Amino acid sequence: MAEREMVRAKEAEAQQVHFYDDIYNLWASHRERAKTGKIVIKGSQQPWERSRQAILKHFLHPTITDTAVHGWLLFMQDIKTHSGRHVHQGGLAIYVLEGKGWTTVDGVRHDWEEGDLILLIVKPKGVEHQHFNAEPGKPCKWLAIIYTPYVDALGNEMTQKEMSPDWAHG
């Protein structure tokens, strides 16, 4: 009986979780990333991607891990005619780099042009939105800035309502 208890004690010891050490190491890796990660992300080296929402170029993303910062999602959108339409909790800023257009937010049109800042508010059931180029054929680009720990804490859920006309799935 004593032998069986010793085996159980060893099994429990082997499976022990060290949460303090895990967070200590995680924060140490964040400090190391800040010291050694990229300070300048070259736009010319970032690829464009066609997604169900838009044509996008990511500069910061949770899966891009060689930068000096973490916790940010920062991407450019190139709007040819219009983006897809989707719903999420909001909590982001969009800076218009060039062109002019409008964004529908819960069915209400909001016009914008180069140099403007678009804010998508936080709403419990999300914000339905879509972006349009007012002059198709002319450049229309903006940059979205999202602090991901904030949207994660909101229980962010995204629902795609309409696909971008530029998305070629397959």
ABEGO torsion letter per residue (X at the ends): XAAAAAAAAAAAAAABBBAAAAAAAAAAAAAAAAAABBABBBAAABBBBBBAABBBBBABBAABAABABBGBBBBBBBBAABBBBBBBAEGBBBBBABEBBBBBBGGBBBBBBBGBBBBBBBBAAEBBBBBBBABBGBBBBBBBBBBAAAAAAAGBBBBBABBBAABBBX
